[in-house]
Amino acid sequence: MVSKAAVAALQGRSYLKEVDFSPTELKTLVDLAAELKATKKASGKVPKYLHDKNLILLFAKTSTRTRLSFEIGGDELGANTVYIDPSASQFGQKESVADTAHVFAGMADAIEYRGYSQDDMESMAANAVNNEGHRIPVWNGLSDQWHPTQMIADFLTIQEEFGKIDNQVTLAFVGDGRNNMANSLLVTGAMLGINVNIVAPKSLQPAPDVVGIAERYARMSGSKLQITDDVAAGVADANVIYSDVFVSMGEHNWAERLQLLKPYQVNQEVLKLSKHYGKDLITLHCLPAFHDLKTTVAQELHEKYPDLVGTDGIEVTNQVFNGPQARHFVEAENRKHAIMAIMVATLGDLSLMA
């Protein structure tokens, strides 16, 4: 059971990137998410840790899992949530990030922000102070550089599958190695002690500053890191093969990315390169996934680039996405439990904790 003292250490703090918390604190969030999930499944409810709390959910980017997790999870914890998209407020048009943060802090108890620039995320937290000088937590629902709430869900899923998070587990991320997911997985894996391989073309490998952060933590945790453009070498030891879309939100360079990343599609042949194939190998994807042609985007890409986009998925094939090793939808459900843990730890009424 997670100790109240461990959770109390996170009270009032913002969660903007993984390194805002220590490795031990990240593990506390994973374990708290597991406990909340177990409580919910056993009794159908969780304690109202966020009773009488008001949460503002500000989305500059569209969302499915993140929004649902904050709204439904917040409701289950007893909070009131208000969703704001860019068309529903002055944010980013007539009002700055700093001014918006000040206004929100005077009306609510916490802010979730899903945006683009990490600098804006940091500015939101720095200015989320009300007129009495009280600072409220800000949670990063996604930025161009980091996706910290996703990490708690991902490592909860890994812990559920393997019963542990340590360097007996190797995760290989295959695809665009410079996106927010690759950054977060590399750093969080190094912090928590699993081995992480980033498998990407040389031009799409993580930035040196991100690698430097991960290497510092890896020296402490015993994590082994590998960054390679060789798919066979990158997935050889993988227990977890992770894929993500080739073009992130806000980007539109599909032709270039498809050319570069077509050899990095996660298909059955790639799975067979792992020594854990058919045994203790799972696949993850943060979703949405272009694993078939049943979306407008995938259909349009297939029509526009028929030589680069076939009928069986883009970054992951339909066979892999629907295979027995797939844990994508477990991972998606775990988004809610993870985000609930983050909200409880940083804002919850811990007098309700046993």
N, C-alpha and C positions, 0 to 999 in steps of 0.2 A: 504494500500500500504506500502511495506517495505521502510523505510527511507534510503536515501543515506548514512547518517551518520552511521546507524547501519551496513550497508554493508562495508563501508569504514574501520571500525574497524577490519575487517578480511583481509585487503589487505596485501599481501606478506607473509602470515602465512601458515605453513604446517598443514595438517590435517592427523595425524597419528593414533589417537585414540580419542574417543568421548570426553574425559576429557581435550583435548587440547583446547577446546572451553567451554565457560560458557553455562549453560542452556539457557540463553537468546540468545546467539549467535547460538546455535543449532536451536532454534525456528526461528531465522531469516533465516537460511538456508532452513528450511521447507517452510516458507512463500514465500521466493524468488523462490523456485522450483515451488510452486503453481502459482506464477505470470508468470514465464517463460512458464509454461505449458499452461496457459490461453492465453497468447500472441501468442504462436505458433498455438494454435487451432483457434484463432480468425482471424489471418492474414496470417497464413502459414509460418511465419518467425519470428525470434527474432533479436534484434540489434546485430551487429557484435562486441560484447564486447571484443573478443579476436583477433581482427584484427592484422595481422602481428606478432602474437605470434607463437612460435614453441614449441610443446609439445613432449616429449619423453615418450612413453608408454612401460615400461619394465615389461615383464610377465615371472616370473619363474614358475608360475602355469598356466594351461590352463584356458580359460575364454570364455564365450559367452556374457552375459549381460554387464559385466564390460567393456570389450573391445569395444563392440558396442557403449556403452554409451559415452565413452571417444572419440572414433573416430567420430561417427556421430554427437554427441553433440559438439565436438570441431569444426568440419567442419561447422555446422550451426552457430556457434559463430564467425567464420572467422579465426580459427587457422589452422596451418599446423601440422599434427600429424605424428609421425614415430613410428611404432610398432616394438619392438624387443623381440624375444623369446630367451631362453637360447642357442639354436643351432645357432643363428644368430649373436652372439657377443662373446667376451672373458669373459663376466661377469660370476663370480662364478667359473671359471676354471683357467684362467691365470691372472685375474684382480680382485682385492678386491672390496668390496662394496664402501669403502671410495674413492679409486682411480676412480672407475666408476662414482661416484657422482661428483667428481671434473671435470672430462672430460665432463659429461653431462651439468654441470652448465656453462661451457664455450661455449656451442653450442646451448642451448635451454633456454626457459623461465620458464619451470616447468617440473616436473617429476612425472609420475604416476608409482608406483611400486606395483606389486602383487607378494608376495613371501611367505616365510615360517616364519622365525624368526622375532619377533617384534624387537629384538635387531638390526637386519640388517636394519629394517625400520628406526629405530631411527638413526643409523649410516649414512644411506643415507641422511637423512635430515640434520644431523650435518655437513656433508661434501659437501653439495650441494652449494658450494661457488665458484664463478669464480675468475679469476686472478686479477680482480679489487676489490675483496672483497665483491661483491654483492651476497647475498644469494637468491636462488630461492625456490619457494614452492615445497614441495613434498606431494603427495596425496597417502594415503594407499588404494590400490585397494583390499586388503585382506591380512591378516597375520594369523598365527595360533591362535593368541590370540584375535584379534579384526577385525570387518568388518564395519568400520565407514561410508563408502559411502552408504552401504545398509541401514543403520539406517535412513538416510534422506528420502530415498524412502519409507521405511516402515511406518514412522510416517507421511509422506505426505498421504499415503494411508489410514491410520487410521483417519487423520483429514478430508479427503474427505468423508469418510464413516459416521463418527459420528459428524462432524462439530466442533470438539474440541479435544484437547489433555489435559486431566486432570484426576483427580482420580475418575471420574464417569465411566471411562473406565478401564477394567481389561484385561490384556493379559496373556494367559497361554502358555508357551513354553513347548512342550511335546517331550521328547526324550533324546538325549545326552546333558545333562546339563552342560558339561564342554567345549563344543566347542566354536568357536569364535562367532557364532550367539547367543548362550545363554548368553555369557559374555556381548556382546554388547547390547542385548535387556534388560538385567537386569539393566545395568548401565544407558543406555539412557532412559529407562522408568522411573527410579528413578530421573534422572535429569529433565525430562520434566513433571513429576508428574502423570503418569498413574500407576496403580497397576500392578505389574508383579509377576506371579507365575512361578517358574521353577519346572517342574514335571519330575522327573528322578529317576532312581535307586540310592541308597545311594552312590554307588561307582562312579557314573557319575554326581555328583552334583558339582556346581561351587566351585572353590578354595576359601579358606578363604579371600585372599587378594581382590579378585573380589567382594565378598559379602561385605567386609568392605567398599570398594569404593561406592557401591550401597547404603548401609545403611546410609552413611554420607550424600549423596544427598537426600535420601528419607526423612531424618529428616527435610530438608529444604523445600522440595516440597510437603510434605504430602502424598507421594506415600506409598502404603502398599506393602510389599514384603513377599512372601511365597516361601519356598523351601521345597518340599515334594516328597516322593515316592508314595504317594496315588493319583492315577489318579482322582478318584471321587472328592476328596477334592480340588485338584488342578484346576479342570476345572469348579467347581460348579458355580462360579461367572463370568466366562470368557465371554467377548464380542468378544474376538479375540483368536482363538486357532491356534497356530503356530507350524508347523512341519518342520523338516530338515532331510537330509540323516543321517543314523545311523553311517556311517563311513566317516570321512572327507577326503579331498584330502591329499595324502601322507600316509594315514593309510591303513592297509590291514587286520585287525583283524576281519573279517566278522563273523566267527563262534562265537567268544566270544560276539560280539555286538548283533548279532541276538538273542542269548540266553537271554541276559540281557534285550533287548529292545522290544522284541516281544509283551509284555503286554502293551507297550506304543505306539503301532500303533494308529494313529488317524483315527478312523472309525466312522460309523454312531452311534454306541452305545456310543462312547465317546462324540460325539456332543450332544446327548440326555441327558448327565449328566449335561449340562449347563442349568441354569435357563433361559438363553436367547435363547435357541434353538427354531427355527421357528419364531423368532422375530428379535432382533438386535444382531445376532451372525454372524461373518464372519470367514473364515479360510484363513491363509496366508502360503506361502512356498517360500523360497528364490530361489529355483530351482537350478539345475535340480532335478526332483522328480521321484522316483521309484514307480509310482502309477499303473503300469501295467507291462506286460512282453514285451513291444515293444522296449526294448533297449537290447543291447548285454550283458551288465552287469547284468541286471535283469534276463535274460534268463539263464545265467551261474550260478547265485546264486540259481535260482529255481532248476536247475538240480543238483547242488552240495549239496544243503540243502533243499530238498523237504519238510522235516518236519517243517522247520522254515520259508520258503518262499513259500507262496501259489501262486495262480494265480491272486490275486487281490491286488497287491501292497505290499510294504514293510513298509515304515514309514507312508504312508498315502494310503488309499484305493482309487480305481478309482472312486467309488461312491462319496466320499467326494471331491476328487480333481475336479471332474466335476459337483459338486452340485451347487445349486443356491446361496449358501452362499460363494462360492469360489471367492477370489479376487486375485489369484496368477498372472494372466496375467495383471491386472491393476497395481499390484505391480511391475511386470517386466517392463512395460512401464515407470513407475515412476522412475526406475533406471536412465534413460537418463535425465529426468528433474532434478533429484536430483544432479547428477554429473555435469550437466551444472550449477546449482546454486553454487556448491562448486567452480568450475572453475571461474565463474564470480566474486564471492565474494572475492576470494583470488588473482586473477590475472587480472580481467577485467578492461577495460577502463570505469570508472564510470562517465566520462563526458557525456556518452551516456544515462545515467540513468535520468529519469524524476525527 
